[in-house]
Amino acid sequence: MKDWFWKRPWPSAALVLSNLGTSLLGTLVAVYGFGLVTPVGWGWGIFIWGYATAWFLFNDAVKMWVLRMYWAKRFLFAPGHFTLLRRLVGG
């Protein structure tokens, strides 16, 4: 994706539903416990959802910064820099 996550093109419904379904199932297992998993309670469950959401937003901002640097040709691995890298390595 070359833009912020909330802009088009959005992920398919199947991807979103499978991601939310497994996340909710994992949350329920962690909160209530299952088998050998010790329950952690809703406080930790909500904390982890907030933590994951914060990192998701941070990673999207980093993605946009990297893309902006790439399109501005200031990023180390922009296509024009590969010729310089080949000369330095001797290839």
Summary of the structure (lengths in Angstrom):
residues: 91
radius of gyration: 20.3
end to end distance: 32.0
largest distance: 58.8
contacts: 167
relative contact order: 0.08
helix: 67%
strand: 2%
